[in-house]
Amino acid sequence: MKRHCGLVGAGMMSLALTTGCGASDDGALFSPSKTLPDRQTPANPGSSAGAIVPVPSAPAPGPPPAPASEAPGRDATTGRDGVPISPSAPADSSGPPPAPPAPEPTTEPPSMQEPEPPAPEPEPPPPPSCELGDFGPLQKLSGLALGGPLWGPTLSAADTGLFFVVAASNGVEQIFFASRPDSSSTQFSGASPVRELASTASDGTPFVSASGLRIYFRSNRQGSNGGSHDLWVAERSTPAGAFGAARPLTELNSASGEFLPRLSPDELTIVFTSQRAGGQGATDIWQARRSSVSAPFSAPTNVAELNTASDDTGPLLSANGLTIYFASNRAGGMGRLDLWRATRTSVDQPFGPAENLPVMNSPSDELDIALSSNERELLLSSDRDGIPELWRSVRACR
């Protein structure tokens, strides 16, 4: 258990970090080499169809045309906004009697027919649906060029940025950021510390909100509960901006350790790990709710149906709140910390029995789970190759 507490805190602290805090700053988004693009609103294409102006048939012989001063001021064949109208001539009682009118055709010439309204544009087809299948084998993330233990991965709102934790040999952990060209890639680059979140303490296990405007993390910096690992949050005005000063979530923190905050997409439900009293033993999964993003959370409650006397840590809810992923070293796994999953039929119901996810587990540790926005990609930390590194598993789309 004592060893796992270090894991939950994101550190095998005795392992060395080859890259220090001197990495260069990174553009608009705390200086990654590739900033996230702003979301663009597509231009609204205008209509290219012009108005149809009918050509009138030659009139029957009649009186001479009116003088120019008496002619209408607008084209007699076209009304407002290009809508066709029938031509007409002003009456003149001073001239000779008009010739008898030519017989009207039984069928209006095509040039004089009222144009048919354009057919309505078909509605765009719905986006292709993806029924999520099973998770595939783990793939190691590359390009980070960092040799120390890597923990706590979480993706940006656009899934192209990666926040994670680097542990230094002196035990200090720091939040870093890297980017990739698109969400299908395992290759990241431009890893550098998020300097505005840095402190002289250990900061780790970050989580970025679905809006991209808030980052939640744990820290043992001063200002909350006497230097224990507590939960903090920092905000920014745009998803590509720098974060402001962090503040502690005092309503959730205790004199014991709190780690791995993970929130629902609306940020009204939080699940996290705590060693506080009142649990089932070791580290437990806790949750709390609030009425709005600006409101404080309610008092945390123990998710008793998920917890055991072993370590249960790093919970992560699916977007609909019906599935939860977490790590545990309980009996029935493949050894040490494994990934587990439990489901429920309603957010107001308890979770059912947890199942082990063997495709992602090994005799080593697997922990610190994160999901992409479409829930097809799962990230985690594992030391299966001898040192904690970042990995991902991709679900089949069937």
N, C-alpha and C positions, 0 to 999 in steps of 0.2 A: 504493500500500500504506500509506503513512504516513497518508493521509487516512482510509483504511478503519479503521485502528487506532483512530482517534477515533470512527468510527461504531460499531465493536464496543464501545468503552467507553461508548457511549451519549451522544455529544455532538457537535454542531456548535457549539462553544463560543462562537463569535463572535456568535451570534444571541441576542437579548435575551429575558429572562423578565420578563413584566410583573407576575407575582405572586411575592412574596418568601416568606421563611420565617415571616412573621408571621401566617399564616392561623390561624384559631381551631382549637382542639383539638376532637375530634369523638367524644363519647360513649364507650361501652365499647370500641369498636374504634378506638383511637387517634384518636377523634373524627371519624369521618365523620358527615355529617348523617343518614344512614340506616344503622343498624347491622344486621348480618346477624341474621336471626332464629335463635334456638336451634332445634335440631331437636326436634320434639315427638313423643312416642310416643303414637299414638292410643289413646283409652280402649277397653278391651275390653268391647263391649256384652254385657250379660247376657242370659240367655234370658228371654223374656216369656211362655213357655208354662207354664201351671200344671198341676198333676196332675189327672187326670180321676178323679172319685170316682163309682163306679157307684151307681145307686139300686136296692136289692133289690126283687124282686117281693113281693107280700103273702104271708106264710106261711100254710100251711093251718091250720085250727083245731087247737088243741093246748092244752097245759096253760097255766096263767097264767104270765106272765113272772116271772122270779126277782126277789127283792127287790133294791132299789137297792144294798144292801151287797154283793150277790153279782155285780153287773154288772161287766164288764171295765172297767179304768181308762181304756182308749183307745177311740176310735170303732171299733166292730167291723167297719165296712166299709172302713176304711183302715188300712193298715199303716205301717211306717216310711217316711219320706220320701214319703208320699203314694201309695205303690204299692197298688192295690186288692187286697183279699182277700175271700174268700167269708164272709158272716155265718154265725154259728153260735149255738146257744143251749145253756146247760148242761142236762144231763139231770136229771130230778127223779123218783125212784122212788116217792115217797110219794103222788102224785096218782092220779087215775083213769087207766086206760089211754088212751093217745093214740088219736085217730082215725086211720083208715088214711091214709097219705100220699097226696096228690094225685099222679096220674101225672105223671111228669116230661115236659116238652115235648121233642119230638124235636129242636127247634132252640132253642138258648139265646136268651132275649130279648136284644135289642140292648143293654138297660141292663146286662146281666150279662156281656156279652162282654169278654174281655180287650182293652184298648185296643191298637191296632196301634202299634208303635214309629214315631216320626216318621221320615219319609224323610230320609236324609242330605242335608245341604246341598251343593249343587253346588260344586265347587272354583271359586274365582275365576278368570276367564280370565287368561291370561298377559298381561303388559303388551304393548301393540302394538310390534311389532318395526319397526325402521327400517333399511333397507338404505341405507347412506350413498352418495349420488351424488356428482356433481362439485361443486366449489366455484363459487359465483356471483361476480358482480362486486363490487368493494370498495365498502363504505359507510363514510363517515367517522363516527367517534364524536363526539358533541356534548355540550354542557353543561358541559364542564370549565372554561371561562372562564379559560383560561391561554394567554398569547400566545407563550410561549417554545417552543423545540424540545421535543417530547415523544417519549420513547423507551421501549423495554423493557416493553410491556404484558404483564400476566399476570392471570388471573382468580382470584378466591377459590374455595375448595372448593365453594361453593354457586352459583358463576357470577354472583352479583349484585354482588360487589365487584371493583374494579379497582385493582391496584397498577401504578404506572408511574413513569417518571423525568422530572423537569423539570430542564432545564439552564439555569443562570443565566448572565448575561453575563460574570461573572468566572471562568467555567469550572467552578464547583462544581455538582455534580449531587446531587439529593436525591430520595428515594423518597416518592411521594405516594399517597393513597388516595382513591377516589371510589366511589359506589354508584349502582345503578339499580333501578327497581321490580321488574323481572323479567328473565330471561335472554334474552327476545326483543327487548329494547329496545336502541337505539343511544344513548339519552339518559342520560348520567350527571350526577350533581350532587354537591355537597358536597366538592369536591376540597380536600384539606388534607394537609400533610406528616405522615408517620409519625414523630412526634417521638422516640419511644424508639429508633429506628434511626438518627437523624440524627447527624452528626459534622461536624467542620470540614473533612473530606476529601470526595471525590466518592464517592457510593454509588449503585449502579445495577443494571440488568438483574436485577430480582427474579424469583423463582419461588416459588410457594406450594405446599407438599406437598398431596397428595390428602386427607390428614387435616385440613388446615388448621392444623396445630400447629407447622409449621416454615416459615421463609422463608429461602431461599438467595439470595445476591446477591454482587456484586463491589464491592470498595472498595479505595481506596489509603490508607486510614487506617493508622496505625502499629500494629504488633503482629504482623505475619506475616513479610513478606520485604522489609524495607527500604523500604516505601512504594510498591512496585509494585502494580498492580491484582491483587488476590488474591480468592479465594473465601471467603465467610464464611457463617455460619448463625446464626439466632436462633430460640429456641423460646418457646412459650407453653402454658399448661395447658388452654385451651379455644379453640375456633375463633373466639370473639368477644372474647378477652382481649387484653391488651397483650403484646408480645414482651419477653422478657428481654434480658439483655446478649448481644451477638453475640460469637462466637468464630471464629477462622480455621480453615479446613480445611487445616491445615498439611501433611498428607500429599499434598495435591493441588497445592499452590502452589509456585511456582518464582520465580527472580529475574526472569523474563519476565512478561508480562501474562497473566492468566487472566480470562475473561469468560463471561457468559451460561450459568450453571449450569442444567441442566434434568435432572430425575430421573424415573425410572419410578414408577408409582403406589405400589409397595412401598418406594421410596426405596433400593433396593439397587444400582441402576445409575445412574450419573451420566454425562452427556455435556456437554462444555463446549468453549469456544474457548481456544486458547493460542498464544502466539508462541514457545514454548520451542524449544530445539534438538531435532533428531530428527524433524522433520516434513517435509512435502513442499515447503515454501516458503510465505512470507507467514504468514497465520494458518491454523491447521489445526483439525480436529475431533479431540478426544481423548475417551476414556472410561475409567471405572474402576468396580470392583464392590466390594461388601462383604457380609459374612455376615448382618449385622443392622443396624438403624438406629443402635444404640449403638456399633457396631464402626467402626474406621477403614477408609477405602477402601484398596484395593490400589494399587500403583504405576500411574499412568495409562499407557495404550497409545494409540498413534496409530491412528485408523480409516483405514488407508491406502487402502482401496478408494473412499473418498469424497473424499479430498483431492487437490488439484492444486497446480501452482506458483502459482496465483492465490489470492485470499482465499476461504477456505471457513470459514464461521462460523455461530454461532447454531443449533446442532443441536437438534432436538426429536423425541423418540421418541413413537410412538403407544402407547396403553395396552398393547397386546399385544407391543410391541417389534419388530414386523415391518415397520413403516414409519418412515422418518426424514425430516424436513423440515429444510432448512437454507438459508442464503443464500450466494451465490457470484457473483463477477464473472468467472467462467470464460467461455471462448468458447461461443457457441451461445445466449446469452441475449438479452434485449432491450436491454441496456445497463446498465453499472454493476452494482450488487448486485441479483440476481434471486432469487426463491424456486425451490427445486428439491426433488425428492422421489425417494427410492430405497426399494426394498422387498427383502425376503428371505423365504425359506420357513421359517426357524427362527432363534431367537435365538442359536443357536450357529454360524450360517452367516454369511458376509460378505454385505454388501449388493450388489445388482446395480447396473447402470448407472443414473445419475441422469437424471431427466427434468425439463425446464423446465415451470413452471406459468404459461403465458402469461396466463390470465384474471386473475391477481393482479399481474402484472409490468408495468413501464413503462420508458421510458428513464431514469427516476430510480432512487433507491435503495429497495428493499424489504428489510426485515431485522427482526430481533428477533421471532421467531415465537412464538405461544402458542396453545394449544387449550383449548376448554371441556371440561368433564368428560365430555360425551357425544360429543366430537370433531366436532360439527356446526359449531362456530363457530371460526374461525381469526382471531387478532388479529395485527397487525404494525404497524410504523412505516414511513412513506413520506414523502418530501419532494416528491411529484409535484405538489403545489400550491404549491411554492416554499419551504416550511418543514416540517421533520419533524413529522408529526401521527400520530394513532392511527386505524387503520382496521380493518375486519373484513370477512370473507367468510363466507357461510353455505352449507353444503352442502345439496343437495336430499335429501329423505327420500323414497325411493321404495319 
